[in-house]
Amino acid sequence: IMLNYPKTVSEAVDILMHIMPEEELHKIKSSSEENLLFAHLGLGQFIRNNFGLWDENYELMHDCGVSNEDDASNVIVKALWNKLRSND
């Protein structure tokens, strides 16, 4: 559990890129946008549990631009996917 939750989508993505195993990052990068939903249970649950989405991390929720935790984790996963693909 993180003591200082990320306050922005960008911060959350940077944390994920730092802590996730290379093979997991590759799996997300090589996924199609439609297939990102596969990450909802594993990675999405990690994000919801560890980035304070269940603990009223209003700053991150606001930056995601959505009103529920599931949608917020999906926004972060998609932002991670976009960043990984833009790094080529």
PyMOL commands that set and color helices and strands:
alter all, ss='L'
color gray80, all
select helices_A, chain A and resi 9-19+22-29+33-39+42-50+58-64+69-86
alter helices_A, ss='H'
color red, helices_A
deselect
rebuild
show_as cartoon
